[in-house]
Amino acid sequence: MRYLTPMLVLGLLLLAQAAERDGAGSFPQPSPYPITWELKFTHGAPKRIVVELPGQAPQAFWYMTYSVTNTTDEPRTFLPVFEMVTNDGQVIRSDRNVPYKVFTEIKAREKSKYLEHFTQIGGEVRIGEDEARDGVAIWKEPMPEMGSFSIFLTGLSGEIARLKDAEGNDLKNAKGETIILRKTLQMNYYVRGDEVYPGRDDVNTRSEAWVMR
């Protein structure tokens, strides 16, 4: 039985490399059309904000506001996982060690009274446009010069796939658990500019695509 280290399950590229190393014929791809439930997702471009925190120097954060709507035939559970992948390979989960004040500053800046903190938005999403939920994913700024980066979001779809080797056997992680890939939205961005004037340059969208991750 083959085992992969936990690091090999961080990010689409690392998973693809692991599959190739183990002789897998092809990496799983999402269905071109929904084969299970899928939530409607809209979002703004990533933005930078500097927040003054009590007893600390001002700190920079990046955030993305979004809206999720259930257009399926029954209520769905929404448990989003946002991860930022930087151009130097860092994988950063959103909302880790982010003070609540950062959320309140973003909510005031965006003038969105319905914006929910990440601790509130997870859970049932009822059917219909009127039941849409508005949220925000927040990251501490990983570097002054962002360059190219991607944001991956898991939790919008029920589609899954098992990662297999060339013989068709399920690949396992270091804990002996079958590696399950989930349909994930990949959003790619780049920022022109340098670290002299951080946050003043436009964030440009490169592409968006569904991947299995």
Secondary structure, DSSP 8 states (H G I E B T S, - for coil): --EE-GGGGSSHHHHHHHHHHTT-S------SS-SS-B-EEEE---EEEEE--TTS--EEEEEEEEEEEB-SSS-EEE--EEEEEETT--EEETTSS--HHHHHHHHHHHT-TTEE-HHHH-EEE-BSGGG-EEEEEEEE---S---EEEEEEESSB--EEE-B-TTS-B-EETTS-B-EEEEEEEEEEEE-S-TTSTT-S-EEEEEEEEEE-
